[in-house]
């Protein structure tokens, strides 16, 4: 499969990762032969290795920055640690979410034992009520939200959306099973509706102001038309 390139220079490659694709296989991973990772696909298509600068969940689509040399990874990661890079994700959530909300609930770390401070800013962009029953209600309500994380914890946005009782659609771990099934049955949508849409930062080497955008996957575009929602990336 081909991966769409958003931006490329001598230091980095920025691509749009599809849903349900690993960025890279874990060391000694058992499924290496079963599926290609993003890094493997890029190496096959571009003819060189790349090195992830930040994380993106398997189920999340959208922008990811990759370094062309190991030596430059730290310079770009520093932008994240110093909060000098703005990431904007988009999600579709259950219910009518608040117009704006800051969610500062701690999130478990990778070892699932230690909770770490986490902060996400949410802004609601669109709402819709559907005449489709989802137990225990006769209709169902959804919101399109912009999510701006100020920390980078594992599953942070998925956990925070669930924390305020507006879980992301298509989330098998933190979501609402009944609403996930409804979207699969009525709209043929079973992916996680979380998309890394924008990255804005000053390039540490060229000093160029970059505003990078990853177009929405096809299932999002269909829903924008069906729900009469404005595409926030246009």
C-alpha positions in Angstrom: 0.0 0.0 0.0 1.1 3.5 -0.7 1.6 6.1 2.2 0.8 9.7 1.4 3.7 12.1 1.9 2.8 15.5 3.4 6.2 17.1 3.6 9.8 16.0 3.0 13.2 17.7 3.2 16.7 16.4 3.9 16.0 16.0 7.6 12.5 14.7 7.9 9.7 12.8 6.2 6.1 13.7 7.3 3.4 11.2 6.2 -0.2 10.4 6.8 -0.5 7.1 8.6 -3.6 5.0 7.8 -5.9 3.6 10.5 -4.9 0.2 11.9 -1.2 0.3 11.0 1.6 0.0 13.4 4.3 2.6 13.2 7.0 -0.1 13.9 7.1 -3.6 15.3 8.1 -4.0 18.9 11.4 -5.8 19.5 10.9 -9.6 19.1 7.3 -8.9 18.0 5.5 -12.1 17.0 3.4 -10.5 14.2 6.3 -9.1 12.1 5.6 -11.6 9.3 1.8 -11.0 9.5 1.7 -7.3 8.8 3.9 -4.6 7.5 4.6 -1.6 9.7 4.6 2.0 8.5 8.4 2.1 8.6 8.6 -1.1 6.5 6.2 0.3 3.9 8.1 3.6 3.7 11.5 1.8 3.4 10.1 -0.4 0.6 8.6 2.6 -1.3 11.3 5.3 -0.6 14.4 3.1 -0.4 15.7 4.4 3.0 15.1 3.9 6.7 13.3 6.4 8.8 13.1 6.9 12.6 9.9 7.9 14.5 10.1 11.3 16.3 6.9 10.8 18.2 4.2 8.2 18.7 0.9 7.6 17.0 -1.4 4.7 18.1 -2.0 1.9 15.7 -5.7 2.8 15.5 -5.2 6.5 15.0 -4.8 8.0 11.5 -3.0 11.1 10.5 0.3 13.0 10.7 3.5 11.5 11.9 7.0 12.9 11.7 9.9 10.7 10.9 13.6 11.5 10.8 15.9 10.5 8.0 18.9 10.2 10.2 19.0 9.0 13.9 21.2 12.1 14.7 18.4 14.6 14.1 15.7 12.8 16.1 16.6 14.5 19.4 16.4 18.0 17.9 12.8 17.4 16.8 11.8 15.6 20.0 12.9 18.6 21.9 10.1 20.6 20.3 7.7 18.2 21.9 9.3 18.2 25.3 9.4 22.0 25.3 5.8 22.2 24.0 7.0 24.2 21.0 5.0 22.1 18.6 1.2 22.2 18.3 -0.7 19.0 17.6 -4.4 19.2 16.7 -6.4 16.0 16.5 -10.0 15.6 15.5 -12.5 13.1 16.9 -16.1 12.1 16.7 -17.5 11.5 20.2 -20.7 10.2 21.7 -23.2 12.9 22.9 -23.1 16.7 22.8 -19.7 17.6 24.2 -18.9 20.9 25.9 -18.2 24.0 23.7 -14.8 24.1 25.2 -13.1 22.2 28.0 -9.7 21.6 29.5 -9.2 18.0 30.7 -6.4 17.6 33.2 -7.0 14.1 34.5 -3.8 12.0 35.1 -3.2 9.1 32.7 -1.5 5.8 33.4 2.0 5.4 32.0 3.2 2.5 29.8 3.8 0.3 32.9 0.1 0.8 33.8 1.0 1.5 37.4 2.2 5.1 37.6 -0.3 7.9 36.7 1.2 10.9 35.0 -0.2 14.5 34.7 -2.0 15.0 31.4 -3.7 18.0 29.8 -6.0 18.1 26.8 -7.9 21.1 25.4 -11.2 20.2 23.7 -13.3 22.4 21.4 -16.6 21.3 19.9 -17.0 22.1 16.2 -20.3 20.3 15.2 -23.2 18.4 16.6 -25.9 16.1 15.2 -28.9 14.2 16.5 -29.7 11.0 14.6 -33.1 9.3 14.5 -31.4 6.0 15.2 -32.0 4.3 18.5 -29.1 3.3 20.7 -30.1 1.7 24.0 -31.5 3.1 26.2 -32.4 6.1 24.0 -34.7 6.5 21.0 -32.2 8.7 19.2 -28.4 9.2 19.3 -26.2 12.3 19.5 -22.7 13.0 18.3 -20.1 15.8 18.2 -17.1 16.6 16.1 -14.3 17.9 18.3 -10.8 19.3 18.0 -8.4 18.0 20.6 -5.2 19.7 21.4 -3.0 17.7 23.8 -0.4 19.6 25.9 1.2 16.4 27.1 2.0 13.2 25.3 0.7 10.3 27.4 -0.2 6.9 25.9 -3.8 6.8 24.8 -4.2 10.3 26.4 -7.0 11.5 24.1 -8.9 8.3 24.2 -8.8 8.2 28.0 -9.6 11.9 28.4 -12.6 11.7 26.0 -14.0 8.7 28.0 -13.2 10.6 31.3 -15.7 13.3 30.4 -18.3 10.7 29.3 -17.9 11.5 25.6 -15.9 8.5 24.4 -14.5 8.4 20.8 -16.5 6.4 18.3 -14.9 3.2 17.2 -12.7 2.9 20.3 -12.7 -0.8 21.3 -11.0 -0.2 24.6 -12.4 3.1 26.0 -15.5 3.6 23.9 -19.1 2.7 24.0 -19.8 -0.7 22.4 -23.4 0.0 21.5 -22.6 3.2 19.6 -19.6 1.5 17.9 -21.9 -1.2 16.6 -24.5 1.3 15.5 -21.9 3.1 13.4 -20.7 -0.1 11.9 -24.2 -1.3 11.0 -25.6 2.0 9.7 -22.6 3.8 8.2 -20.2 0.9 7.6 -17.6 2.6 9.9 -15.6 0.6 12.3 -12.3 2.5 12.5 -11.4 4.7 15.5 -12.6 8.2 14.8 -9.4 9.9 16.0 -7.3 11.7 13.4 -4.0 13.6 13.8 -4.9 16.5 11.5 -2.3 19.3 12.1 1.2 19.9 13.2 2.6 23.4 13.5 6.2 24.2 14.5 9.4 26.0 13.6 11.8 23.6 11.8 14.9 23.4 14.1 17.3 23.3 11.2 15.8 25.4 8.4 13.9 27.7 10.8 11.0 27.5 8.5 7.5 27.9 10.0 5.7 24.7 9.1 1.9 24.1 9.2 1.4 20.5 8.1 -2.0 19.1 7.4 -3.2 15.5 6.9 -6.4 15.1 5.0 -9.2 13.0 6.6 -9.7 9.3 5.7 -12.5 8.4 3.3 -14.9 7.3 6.0 -14.6 10.8 7.7 -15.3 12.5 4.4 -18.5 10.4 3.9 -19.8 11.3 7.3 -19.1 15.0 6.7 -21.4 14.9 3.7 -24.1 12.8 5.4 -24.1 14.9 8.6 -23.7 18.2 6.7 -20.6 19.0 8.8 -18.0 21.4 7.6 -14.6 19.8 7.1 -12.3 21.6 9.6 -9.2 21.1 7.5 -10.5 22.9 4.4 
